[in-house]
Structures are given as structure tokens and as C-alpha cells.
Amino acid sequence: MPDEQKLFKVTIDNITIDVPAGTSILNAARMIGGEVAPPAMCYYSKLEGSGGKCRTCLVEVAAGSTADPRPMPKLVASCRTNVMDGMVVKNITSEKVIDARKGVVEFLLINHPLDCPVCDQAGECYLQDLGYEHGAVQTRYEFKRRTFVREDIGRYIQLHMTRCILCYRCVYVANQLTDHRVHGILDRGDCSDISTYISKAIENDFSGNMIDVCPVGALTDRTFRFKNRVWFLKPMDAHRDCDKCCGKVTLWNRGDEVYRVTARKDEWGEVQSDENGKAMWICNTCRFDKKNTSDWIIEKPTSINRHSVISANHYEVKVMPDDPLDKLLNGREPLLLMNIHEASQVNQQDVHLDELPGPATYETFNGEPFSTGHNVTDIKESLGVNTQGTDSTNPNTP
């Protein structure tokens, strides 16, 4: 029998898990999930060779391994560093990491324009999330920013190089999904930019996936530009029989009109994998040519992270008039969801505010508590209100 895969024990932000040997720190943190997983702008698990460029996933290694418990002298890129047995890693628990991440975000935003109000990526932009969580109030950069002219690199894609952070994801997509690549990184240093060679258009049938992997609004869908905001649309999982790709997509529609079609994505913003572990990339025919709901078999609403702006007014459970209440509340009684007495440190459980003849005051809770058996006269007397129409403590008060 083949030997079992060796497991390493690694501790990330005080959480210990066992992961297979050869696992990167980033993927080990993603197994834990939540805020423990460092952000990543250039790493993409479905693209070979990605990672190591944006430096947003920097972490502190407090102990290298059980054999050598010395800490690593510098912060390391978690997407490029594999775990060792007994390794101790700090992400959100490290002040060095938080400070370094703020510097990385400031660097990424040096040349990035403030296009969020008009950018089609708004609402699902990872640089926007990073800027909100780690960004500075204002930039310290005093020099003129780089600017580029918008360029159509095909019938369906427009390139905004001014927004690009040079993550190389679109280059890897062209290398690994198509027969030949006609675009890449030109020039070097601060003159580097992405463009096609000799203004050649990108016409391969999987070029639309470059839009899906772009973490910012540098590559946009020309068929969707300025047509709608993503939080006004309802994403739905759908599929069709396609001879070029898997045919499983996310439809972004409003009513019966489909505004755009994208590949299905997981919680890390990457294209989902099928049951065999193969990435479910989609072809341009499914993405750009099938814009009617009649072209698709609708499955269900797409699961959206509740922290995303897209989840606003997005409900996955359809309420029918004859549905019992316990079904909608997962078997719980309404009182357990709506009663705040147990959680409150102010209100008294024996005081029923709906029985008071007027607004509650401090005397309501400092005096004798009421029960449901008291009538209005008893309540008034316990509050010091004269039943003849005047307050015994203040004759001028009716």
C-alpha cells in the first residue's frame, strides 16, 4: 500500500491544524478560513506560477519549525512560503504584519485613480476592500501619477492600464488557457504596462476569463460597461450544454434581462472547481453571446457573502403566504428571536411596557415591577399619578 501523505502541524493566529506537507502558509490559513486567511491580490490557486508579486499576504513566522524554532527575521509572503512541522505563524495577531500591509496598500494605491464611483468593478473589488481595511486617509505621494489611454484589446475587453496593479493574473490565464498569448508585460520598472504586441487584438475563445481573474477594474467587459451596478442585480447559478466549456455560470440579471455572465467563484474570489478538482473556466460564447434567460437552466440564487454589498436585498428563501412561521425561523419560536429582556441589562423582565399608559420613565423601573394582572389604575398609582387627573408629585402635570 502507498505511504500515507505526511502531515505537518502548523499554528496560525493561535489556531493549530494539520496540513499536508508542501502546503503554503496562505492555503493552510484558508483551511481555517475567516480573517485568519491573509488577503491576496496576485495569487490564484488555479493558475500555476501565480503569487509573490503584490506582497499583501505578508505574515510573521514566529517559529520556523519544531526542529528549528527560531523566528524568521523578516516578514514572508505566505503564498510563496510552505509550512514546516511545528511552525507558528502570526497574521492578524501581529502588529508588524498590520503595519506592513498598510504600507503595501499605500504602495498599490500610489498610481491607482479614484475611479470607484464610475468603475464597473465597484462592489466586488478586492483593492477597494483592502483600501477600506488598511488604507491611509490620504496619500504621501507628491509626484505625478502614471496615466494611460484606455485601450480596446478585443471585441469584448477594454484595458484601463491606469488601474492595473501588475498582478500578472491575466498573463497566466492567456498562457495556460489558450494556444498562444498575444499580450503581456511591456517595458520595465515604473514604465511597465500590460498591452498586446503591435496592437494585436485578443480573439481566443477563453479571453473573457481575464476579466474574471482581474482583482481590480483594469480589465472590463465592454458588453457590461456602465449598464448597471452589481448590487442592483440578482446573481443566479445557471448552466447550459456547451461543447467548449463546463457551461456552469453565474447570471447577473434584473428581471428577465441578463446584464452579464461570469464564471462561478468561491469564497476567495477564485473560479470554482468541479467534483474532479478542475477549474470551471467558461468560454466567450457562454459569457458574451448568451444574454437571455431562455438560453439557460436556472438552478438557484448564488450564495453571496453577507458582508458584501451585493448581498443587500438578496434573499435565498422565498416566503410563501402559507408557509408556517416555524419553517421560516428554522424551528425556533418568534419570542427567542425578538425578546431582548434576557440580553438587556436595563429593562426588567417583569415590566411590560405595552401595558403602560404613556412613555416609560426611570420611575417605571425603580418602583415596584408590574405584572400582567395590574390594570391601568394600579399602574398609575404605582407611578405616583393621581387618578383624579393630576400628578401627586407635580400638581401642574395632568
C-alpha positions as CSV (number, residue, x, y, z in Angstrom):
1,M,0.0,0.0,0.0
2,P,1.3,3.5,-0.7
3,D,2.5,5.5,2.2
4,E,0.1,8.0,3.7
5,Q,0.7,11.6,3.0
6,K,2.8,13.3,5.6
7,L,1.0,15.9,7.7
8,F,2.6,18.9,9.3
9,K,1.2,20.7,12.4
10,V,1.1,24.4,12.0
11,T,-0.3,27.2,14.3
12,I,-1.7,30.3,12.7
13,D,-3.1,33.1,14.9
14,N,-3.2,30.6,17.9
15,I,-5.2,28.1,15.9
16,T,-3.5,24.7,15.2
17,I,-4.3,22.5,12.3
18,D,-2.7,19.6,10.4
19,V,-2.0,20.2,6.7
20,P,-0.3,18.1,4.1
21,A,3.4,18.6,3.5
22,G,4.1,21.2,0.7
23,T,1.1,23.3,1.6
24,S,1.7,27.1,1.5
25,I,1.0,29.2,4.6
26,L,-1.7,31.0,2.7
27,N,-3.6,27.8,1.8
28,A,-3.1,26.5,5.3
29,A,-4.7,29.7,6.6
30,R,-7.6,29.3,4.1
31,M,-8.3,25.9,5.6
32,I,-9.0,27.7,8.8
33,G,-10.9,30.5,7.0
34,G,-12.2,33.9,8.1
35,E,-9.8,36.7,8.9
36,V,-7.0,34.2,9.6
37,A,-6.5,33.9,5.9
38,P,-4.3,36.7,4.6
39,P,-5.5,38.8,1.6
40,A,-4.1,38.0,-1.8
41,M,-4.2,40.2,-4.9
42,C,-1.9,38.3,-7.2
43,Y,-2.0,34.7,-6.0
44,Y,-4.6,32.5,-7.8
45,S,-4.7,28.8,-6.8
46,K,-6.0,27.7,-10.3
47,L,-3.1,29.4,-12.1
48,E,0.4,27.9,-11.9
49,G,3.2,30.2,-11.0
50,S,1.0,33.0,-9.6
51,G,1.8,34.8,-6.4
52,G,4.8,36.6,-4.9
53,K,4.1,40.0,-6.6
54,C,1.7,42.1,-4.6
55,R,3.0,41.4,-1.1
56,T,-0.4,41.8,0.5
57,C,-0.2,38.3,2.0
58,L,2.9,39.0,4.2
59,V,2.9,37.2,7.6
60,E,5.2,36.9,10.5
61,V,6.8,33.5,11.2
62,A,7.3,33.4,15.0
63,A,8.8,29.9,15.0
64,G,10.2,28.2,11.9
65,S,9.6,24.6,12.9
66,T,9.9,22.1,15.8
67,A,13.5,21.3,14.7
68,D,14.5,24.9,14.4
69,P,12.1,27.1,16.5
70,R,13.9,30.4,15.6
71,P,11.7,33.1,14.1
72,M,12.3,34.2,10.6
73,P,14.0,37.6,10.6
74,K,11.7,39.2,8.0
75,L,8.0,39.0,7.1
76,V,7.4,36.4,4.3
77,A,4.9,36.1,1.5
78,S,2.5,33.4,2.7
79,C,1.6,32.4,-0.9
80,R,5.3,31.5,-1.6
81,T,6.3,30.0,1.8
82,N,5.5,26.4,2.6
83,V,4.7,25.3,6.1
84,M,7.0,23.2,8.3
85,D,6.1,20.9,11.1
86,G,5.6,22.9,14.3
87,M,5.7,26.3,12.5
88,V,4.0,29.2,14.3
89,V,2.6,32.0,12.1
90,K,1.1,35.4,13.0
91,N,-1.2,37.2,10.7
92,I,-3.9,39.5,12.3
93,T,-2.3,39.0,15.7
94,S,1.0,40.7,14.6
95,E,1.4,44.4,14.7
96,K,4.3,44.1,12.2
97,V,2.0,42.5,9.7
98,I,-0.8,45.0,10.0
99,D,1.7,47.9,9.7
100,A,3.4,46.3,6.7
101,R,0.1,45.6,5.0
102,K,-0.9,49.2,5.3
103,G,2.3,50.2,3.6
104,V,1.7,47.7,0.8
105,V,-1.8,49.0,0.2
106,E,-0.5,52.6,0.2
107,F,2.1,51.5,-2.5
108,L,-0.6,49.8,-4.6
109,L,-2.7,53.0,-4.4
110,I,0.1,55.3,-5.5
111,N,-0.9,55.3,-9.2
112,H,-4.4,53.9,-8.8
113,P,-7.0,56.5,-9.6
114,L,-10.1,57.3,-7.5
115,D,-12.4,55.7,-10.1
116,C,-14.6,53.8,-7.6
117,P,-17.8,55.9,-8.3
118,V,-17.6,55.1,-12.1
119,C,-15.7,51.8,-12.1
120,D,-17.6,48.6,-13.1
121,Q,-15.5,46.7,-10.5
122,A,-17.0,48.7,-7.6
123,G,-18.8,46.4,-5.1
124,E,-16.6,43.4,-5.9
125,C,-13.1,45.0,-6.0
126,Y,-10.5,43.4,-3.6
127,L,-8.4,46.5,-3.8
128,Q,-11.4,48.5,-2.6
129,D,-11.8,46.2,0.4
130,L,-8.1,46.4,1.2
131,G,-8.1,50.2,0.9
132,Y,-11.1,50.3,3.3
133,E,-9.5,47.9,5.9
134,H,-5.8,49.0,5.7
135,G,-5.7,52.2,3.6
136,A,-4.5,55.6,4.9
137,V,-6.7,58.7,4.9
138,Q,-4.5,60.5,2.4
139,T,-1.5,59.6,0.2
140,R,2.0,60.9,0.9
141,Y,2.9,60.6,-2.8
142,E,3.7,64.0,-4.2
143,F,4.7,63.2,-7.8
144,K,2.5,63.0,-10.8
145,R,0.7,59.7,-11.2
146,R,1.1,57.4,-14.2
147,T,-1.7,57.7,-16.7
148,F,-2.6,55.6,-19.8
149,V,-5.1,55.9,-22.6
150,R,-7.9,53.3,-22.4
151,E,-7.3,50.6,-25.0
152,D,-9.7,48.0,-26.6
153,I,-7.8,44.8,-26.7
154,G,-10.5,42.9,-28.5
155,R,-14.2,43.0,-29.2
156,Y,-15.2,42.3,-25.6
157,I,-12.4,43.6,-23.3
158,Q,-11.2,47.1,-22.6
159,L,-8.0,47.7,-20.7
160,H,-7.6,50.5,-18.2
161,M,-3.9,50.4,-17.5
162,T,-4.1,53.3,-15.1
163,R,-5.9,51.0,-12.6
164,C,-3.6,48.0,-13.1
165,I,-1.5,46.7,-10.2
166,L,0.6,44.3,-12.3
167,C,-0.6,41.2,-10.7
168,Y,0.1,39.1,-13.9
169,R,-3.1,37.1,-13.5
170,C,-4.4,37.9,-17.0
171,V,-1.0,36.9,-18.4
172,Y,-1.1,33.5,-16.7
173,V,-4.7,32.9,-18.0
174,A,-3.5,33.6,-21.5
175,N,-0.5,31.3,-21.1
176,Q,-2.4,28.4,-19.5
177,L,-5.9,28.5,-21.1
178,T,-5.1,29.5,-24.7
179,D,-3.0,28.2,-27.6
180,H,-0.9,31.3,-27.9
181,R,-0.6,34.6,-26.0
182,V,-0.6,37.9,-27.7
183,H,-0.4,40.2,-24.7
184,G,2.0,40.6,-21.7
185,I,4.1,43.0,-19.7
186,L,6.0,45.5,-21.7
187,D,8.9,47.6,-20.6
188,R,10.4,47.5,-17.1
189,G,10.3,49.3,-13.8
190,D,7.8,52.2,-13.4
191,C,7.3,52.1,-17.2
192,S,5.9,48.6,-17.1
193,D,2.4,48.1,-18.5
194,I,0.2,45.4,-20.0
195,S,-0.6,45.6,-23.7
196,T,-0.9,43.5,-26.8
197,Y,2.0,43.1,-29.2
198,I,1.8,45.5,-32.1
199,S,-1.8,46.4,-31.2
200,K,-3.0,42.9,-32.0
201,A,-6.5,42.1,-30.7
202,I,-7.1,39.2,-28.4
203,E,-9.6,36.9,-30.1
204,N,-9.2,33.5,-28.4
205,D,-12.3,31.8,-27.1
206,F,-11.4,31.9,-23.4
207,S,-10.1,35.5,-23.3
208,G,-13.1,36.6,-21.2
209,N,-11.6,34.7,-18.2
210,M,-9.0,37.5,-18.0
211,I,-11.9,39.7,-16.8
212,D,-12.8,37.3,-14.0
213,V,-9.3,37.0,-12.6
214,C,-8.5,40.7,-12.6
215,P,-8.7,41.8,-8.9
216,V,-9.3,45.5,-9.9
217,G,-11.1,47.3,-12.7
218,A,-8.2,47.2,-15.2
219,L,-9.9,44.7,-17.5
220,T,-13.6,45.4,-18.0
221,D,-16.4,43.7,-20.0
222,R,-17.3,46.0,-22.9
223,T,-20.8,44.5,-23.1
224,F,-21.5,45.4,-19.5
225,R,-19.7,48.8,-19.1
226,F,-21.8,51.4,-17.3
227,K,-25.0,49.4,-17.7
228,N,-25.7,48.7,-14.1
229,R,-24.3,48.3,-10.6
230,V,-23.7,44.8,-9.4
231,W,-25.6,45.4,-6.1
232,F,-28.7,46.1,-8.2
233,L,-28.5,42.8,-9.9
234,K,-29.5,39.3,-8.7
235,P,-26.8,36.7,-9.3
236,M,-28.2,33.2,-10.1
237,D,-26.4,29.9,-10.7
238,A,-27.3,28.5,-14.1
239,H,-26.0,26.1,-16.7
240,R,-26.4,25.0,-20.3
241,D,-25.0,22.3,-22.6
242,C,-21.8,23.7,-24.1
243,D,-19.3,21.9,-26.2
244,K,-16.5,24.3,-25.3
245,C,-16.6,24.6,-21.6
246,C,-18.4,23.3,-18.5
247,G,-21.4,25.6,-19.1
248,K,-21.9,26.4,-15.4
249,V,-22.0,30.1,-14.8
250,T,-23.4,32.9,-12.7
251,L,-26.1,35.1,-14.4
252,W,-26.3,38.7,-13.2
253,N,-29.9,39.6,-14.2
254,R,-32.6,42.1,-13.4
255,G,-35.9,40.7,-14.2
256,D,-35.7,38.7,-17.4
257,E,-32.7,40.7,-18.7
258,V,-29.2,39.2,-18.3
259,Y,-26.7,42.0,-17.9
260,R,-23.6,39.9,-17.7
261,V,-22.4,36.3,-17.3
262,T,-19.4,35.3,-15.2
263,A,-17.7,32.1,-14.0
264,R,-18.8,30.8,-10.6
265,K,-16.5,31.9,-7.8
266,D,-15.6,30.6,-4.4
267,E,-15.3,32.5,-1.1
268,W,-11.8,33.6,-2.1
269,G,-12.9,35.2,-5.3
270,E,-11.4,32.4,-7.5
271,V,-13.1,30.3,-10.1
272,Q,-14.8,27.3,-8.6
273,S,-13.6,23.7,-9.2
274,D,-15.8,20.8,-10.3
275,E,-16.0,17.5,-8.5
276,N,-12.8,16.4,-10.1
277,G,-10.9,19.4,-9.0
278,K,-10.8,21.1,-12.4
279,A,-11.3,24.8,-12.6
280,M,-14.6,25.7,-14.2
281,W,-13.5,28.3,-16.8
282,I,-16.1,29.4,-19.3
283,C,-15.9,30.2,-23.0
284,N,-16.7,33.5,-24.7
285,T,-19.9,32.0,-26.2
286,C,-21.4,31.5,-22.8
287,R,-20.1,34.7,-21.4
288,F,-20.9,37.2,-24.2
289,D,-23.4,35.6,-26.6
290,K,-26.0,34.0,-24.2
291,K,-27.7,37.0,-22.7
292,N,-31.3,35.7,-22.4
293,T,-32.7,33.7,-19.5
294,S,-34.2,31.3,-22.1
295,D,-30.7,30.2,-23.0
296,W,-30.0,28.9,-19.5
297,I,-31.4,26.5,-17.0
298,I,-31.7,28.4,-13.7
299,E,-30.6,26.5,-10.7
300,K,-30.7,28.7,-7.6
301,P,-29.6,32.1,-6.2
302,T,-25.9,32.4,-5.9
303,S,-24.5,32.3,-2.3
304,I,-23.1,35.7,-1.5
305,N,-21.0,36.7,1.5
306,R,-23.3,38.6,3.9
307,H,-20.6,41.2,4.3
308,S,-20.7,42.1,0.6
309,V,-22.7,45.0,-0.7
310,I,-24.1,42.6,-3.3
311,S,-26.0,40.7,-0.5
312,A,-28.2,43.8,0.2
313,N,-31.8,42.8,-0.5
314,H,-30.6,39.4,-1.6
315,Y,-32.8,36.6,-0.1
316,E,-32.3,32.9,-0.9
317,V,-35.5,31.8,0.8
318,K,-38.8,32.5,-1.0
319,V,-41.5,33.2,1.6
320,M,-44.9,31.8,0.6
321,P,-48.1,33.0,2.2
322,D,-49.0,29.6,3.6
323,D,-45.5,28.8,5.0
324,P,-45.6,28.1,8.7
325,L,-43.6,30.5,10.9
326,D,-41.5,27.8,12.5
327,K,-40.3,26.8,9.0
328,L,-39.1,30.3,8.2
329,L,-37.4,30.6,11.6
330,N,-35.7,27.2,11.4
331,G,-37.9,25.7,14.1
332,R,-37.3,28.5,16.7
333,E,-40.1,30.4,18.3
334,P,-40.5,34.1,17.5
335,L,-40.0,35.0,21.1
336,L,-36.5,33.7,21.1
337,L,-35.6,36.0,18.2
338,M,-37.5,39.1,19.3
339,N,-37.3,39.2,23.1
340,I,-34.5,41.4,24.2
341,H,-35.1,41.1,28.0
342,E,-32.6,38.4,28.5
343,A,-29.8,40.3,26.7
344,S,-30.6,43.7,28.2
345,Q,-29.0,44.9,31.4
346,V,-31.5,47.8,31.7
347,N,-35.1,46.6,31.3
348,Q,-36.7,44.4,33.9
349,Q,-38.4,41.3,32.7
350,D,-41.5,41.8,34.9
351,V,-42.2,45.3,33.5
352,H,-44.5,45.1,30.5
353,L,-44.0,48.3,28.5
354,D,-47.1,47.7,26.4
355,E,-49.3,48.0,29.5
356,L,-48.1,51.5,30.4
357,P,-50.5,54.3,29.6
358,G,-47.6,56.5,28.4
359,P,-43.9,56.5,27.8
360,A,-41.7,54.7,30.4
361,T,-39.6,56.8,32.8
362,Y,-37.0,56.0,35.4
363,E,-39.8,55.6,38.0
364,T,-41.1,52.7,35.9
365,F,-38.0,50.6,36.7
366,N,-37.1,52.0,40.1
367,G,-40.5,51.4,41.6
368,E,-42.5,48.1,42.1
369,P,-42.4,45.9,39.0
370,F,-45.7,45.2,37.3
371,S,-47.4,42.1,36.2
372,T,-49.9,41.4,33.6
373,G,-52.6,41.3,36.2
374,H,-52.5,45.0,37.0
375,N,-55.0,47.4,35.5
376,V,-54.3,50.9,34.3
377,T,-55.4,52.5,37.7
378,D,-52.9,50.3,39.6
379,I,-50.1,51.3,37.2
380,K,-50.9,55.0,37.6
381,E,-50.9,54.8,41.3
382,S,-47.6,52.9,41.4
383,L,-46.1,55.7,39.2
384,G,-47.4,58.4,41.5
385,V,-50.1,59.6,39.1
386,N,-53.2,61.0,40.7
387,T,-56.2,59.1,39.4
388,Q,-58.2,62.4,39.5
389,G,-56.1,63.7,36.7
390,T,-53.1,65.3,38.4
391,D,-49.7,64.0,39.4
392,S,-49.4,63.9,43.2
393,T,-45.7,64.9,42.9
394,N,-46.3,67.6,40.4
395,P,-49.8,69.3,40.5
396,N,-49.1,71.1,37.2
397,T,-48.8,67.8,35.3
398,P,-52.1,66.3,34.1
